């Protein structure tokens, strides 16, 4: 998945529950609660 598209999707969610991975770090970078 394109990182820009993924960042956009992660920015729209309220919370991300997952392991310590790239998407989790990206979610934290765009301000999503992890």
C-alpha positions as CSV (number, residue, x, y, z in Angstrom):
1,X,0.0,0.0,0.0
2,X,1.2,3.5,-0.8
3,X,2.5,5.1,2.4
4,X,0.6,8.4,1.7
5,X,-2.7,6.5,1.3
6,X,-2.0,4.5,4.5
7,X,-1.2,7.7,6.4
8,X,-4.5,9.3,5.2
9,X,-6.5,6.2,6.3
10,X,-4.7,6.1,9.7
11,X,-5.3,9.8,10.3
12,X,-9.1,9.2,9.9
13,X,-9.4,6.5,12.6
14,X,-9.8,7.1,16.3
15,X,-7.5,4.5,17.6
16,X,-5.2,1.8,16.3
17,X,-4.6,-1.4,18.1
18,X,-1.8,-3.5,16.8
19,X,1.8,-4.6,17.3
20,X,4.9,-2.5,17.2
21,X,5.1,-2.1,13.4
22,X,5.6,0.4,10.7
23,X,1.8,1.2,10.4
24,X,1.7,1.7,14.2
25,X,4.5,4.2,14.0
26,X,2.9,6.0,11.1
27,X,-0.4,6.2,13.0
28,X,1.4,7.8,15.9
29,X,3.1,10.2,13.6
30,X,-0.2,11.5,12.2
31,X,-1.7,11.8,15.7
32,X,-3.8,8.7,15.9
33,X,-4.1,7.2,19.4
34,X,-2.2,3.9,19.6
